[in-house]
Amino acid sequence: SSLEPSMVPCYMPTSPCACFWPLPLLFLLSAARDDGDATAMIALQKLGMKKVKVELYFEVGCPFCQEAITGPFNKILSTESVAAIVNVELYPFGNSYFVTSECQGGDEYDVKVRKCYNQLCGLEASDRPEHCFTGDVVCQHGPLECEMDRYLACAKWLSNFKAFIAFTHCVETGYGNHQTEALVGSCAASSQIDAKALGQCFGGRQGDVAVKAQAMATPNHLGVPWILVNGKPMEEGKDLLKEVCKAYKGPAPKACRGHLLDAVALGA
């Protein structure tokens, strides 16, 4: 039998060759090691140091997603030297699904349907049926979540990364404490997103396209927040900074040093 929405988890359980560095890079390495200077870390990225890829699959209305966005994700993105070494991507579709004839589904949220839908129409699907994205959307936390997820998909479609992250953080912080229109309007203003364009996207065809893009990008997953660091799922979202620091192959920012020492001590 299908699980009640409240019962469905929205959470997760040196090279051997000798080489010579050019003097400008030696200076930047020194600066990054000595004081974690953000400018040095940014300059290193321009010289080809590969960033750590961090992906978050989430939904509005999930308290664990809210904690991840306002906690560990906010920390890495607000610490400039760490933000310089990561590429972060957020996907606001979470545990939602479209109703399809193969997986069925309807007004009642069903985790079995969601898993079927992810396999049929999600990121790993090799041959999606045409009707993968034509049915109604069912969200784990009900219609209000569907509305807010759609607003986030539109904000992502319309804006740059900085504005989208600011909008997402604002929505997650204020969700449950404000009426939808007031919250969306306030968050659009504070993140410098055109509120009129956002409303037009939400109410029109552009919104359908934006939600479809997020659904297509959502992989099979156990629950949300589903966090990947360089493609590998994380067990604990609170360890995001430590995992980013371990994954980065360049000189560590100052903010990473304690986490790297802990990893060495634990034999990670």
N, C-alpha and C positions, 0 to 999 in steps of 0.2 A: 504494500500500500504506500501511497505517497506520504511524505513527511510534512508536518505542519511547518509553515515558514519559520516559526520561532525555533524549530528543532533542527533546521538545516544549518550546518556550520558556515559562517561567512568568514572563516579564518583558517589557518594552516596549523595542523599540528607542526748565475753569472756565466756568461759565455766563456768557453775554454780558450778562445783566441785572444791574443793581446792586441790592443788597438789604441789609437791616439784620438782624443777628443779635441776638436777645434777650440781655441781660446774662448770665444764667446759662449760656447756651450758649457765649458768648464766654469765660467763665471756664474752662469745660471744655475748649474748644479750646486755650486757652493752656496748661492743665495737661497736656494730652495731648502738645502740641508740645514743652513745656519739659523734661519728664522721663519721658515714656512711662508715666505713672502708670496702673496697671491700673484703679484705681477710676474715674478719669476716662473711660477707654475704655468701661467697663461702663455708666457713666452716659450716654455718647453713644449707645450702642445703645438705651437706653430712650427716647431722644429721636428715634429713627427712622432712625439710620444703618443702611443695609442691610449685613448680614453677607455674607461670602464663603462660598459653598457648596463644600464639599470632600467628594468621595466616593471611597472606596477599595473596590475589589473584589479580594478576596484569598482565599488558602487556606492552611491549616496545612500545613507540610511544604515549602513553597517558600522557599528561603533569601532570595530577593529580596523577598518579602513580609515576612519576618522583619526584614530590614534596614530596610524602609520604616516598619514599625510601631515598632520600637525606636529608629529614627533620626529622620528628618524629622517623622513624625507625633507622636512623643513630644516633639520640640522645640517644635512649635507649640502643643501642648496643655499643656505644662508651663510655657510662658512666658505668664503670666496675661494680659498686655495683648494678646497675639496671640490667645490662646484666646477673648478677649472679642469678637473681630471675625470669628470663623468659626462656621459650622454644619457639623459633621463627621458623616458617616454612613459606617459600615462594613458591608460585605456579605460574610459568610463562606461563599461558595459557589464563587467562583473559576472554575476550568476544569472543574468537575464537570458531570455531566449525568445525567438519568434515562434509562434504556433505554426507547425507544419503537418502535412498529412502523414508523413513517415513517423515522426516523433509524437505527434498530436500535442496535447497541452491545451490549456484553456484558462479560465479565471483563477483556478487554484494553482498555486506554485507547486511544482513537483521536481525534486532534484534529479529523478531518473530521466525526466524529459529534458532537463537542462544538459545532462551528460550526453544523451542521445543527440541533442542539437549541436553541441560543440563538436562531436565527431562528424556529423553530417554536413555542417555548414561553417565551422570555425576555421582557425588558422591552418590546421593540418589537413583539412579536407582537400582531396585531389580533384574531385568532380562534383561540385555543388549543384543541387537541383535549382532550377530557375526560381522556384517559389520560396527559397530559403529566407528571403527578406521581405515577403509580401504580406504575411499574416500579422496578427496583433502581437505586440511585445508584452511578455509577462515578466514582472520583476519580483524578486524575492521579498522586498519590503513594500510591495503594493504600488498603486498608481502614482503616488507622490514621488517615489523613487524614480519611476519611469520618466516623469516630468523633469526632475532635476538631472538625471543622467542625460537626457536629451539636450537640456540647456548646456551641459558640460561638453557634449559632443559638438554642439554648435560653436561654443566658445573656442574649442580646439580648432575647428574648421576655419573660423574667421580671424583668429589672432596669432601672434607669435608665441613662442614658448614661454617667455617671461610673463606675458599678460595672462596666458592660460593657467600657468601655475599659480599666479596671484589670485585669479578668479576661483580656481579649485580650492585653494586654501581658505579663502573667504567663505565659500559655500559650505565647506566642511565645518568650519568654526561656527557658523551661524545657523546651520540646519537644525530644525526643531525648535528654534527660538523666535522665528519670524515667519510671516506669511510669505509664500513663494515669490510673488511678484515684487514685494518689498526687498526681499533678500537678493533676488536676481538683479534688480535695479541698483541696489547699493553696491553689490560686488562688481557689477559691470563698471560703475563709475570709479570705484577705487582701483580697479585693474586697467582702466583706460580702454575698455572695450565698448564699441558703439552699441548702446542699449537697443536702439531702434533696429539695427541690423540683426542683433541677437534675437529680438522678438520675431522678426520676419523669418529668420532661419527656423526658429522653433515651430512656427505655425505653418511652414510651407514645405515644399518639395526638398529644399536644401537640407532641412532637418532630417528628412528620411534618408538622404544620401549620407549625412554625417553619422547617423546612428548605424547605418549599414556598414560603414567603414570600420567602426569600432567593433561591431559584431564579427566581421570577417577577420579582424586582427586578434580575436580572443582565442587562445588555445584551449585544449583539454586541461582542466585544472581541478584540484581537490576542493578548493574553496577560495574565498577572498579575505583579506588582501593576498593576491598571488604575486610574489616578488621574485624576479629573476636577476641575477648578477652574472653578466657574461653568459647568459643562457641557462644558468643553473638555478633551480628553485632554492629559496632560503627557508630554513625552518623557523627562524624567529626574526620578525621585522625589526625588533629593537637592536639587532646586531648588524644593521645595514652599514653603518660607518666602518665597522671592523672588517666586514666582507669586502667593501670597496677598497679599503686600504690593502688587504691581502691580495686582491686581484690586480692592483695597479703595479706595473712593471717598471715605472720610472722612479725617480727619487721621491721619497715620501713627504707629503706636506706635514707641517708641524702637528696638525690635528690628528695625524695617523700614528704618531710615534708610540704612544702608550698602548694602542691596540696591537701594533706589530710586535712589541715586546711581550704582550700577553700571549699572542699567537705562538711565538717562539717558545715561551715557557711551557705552553700546553702541547708543544710538538705538532702544531697545525701546519 
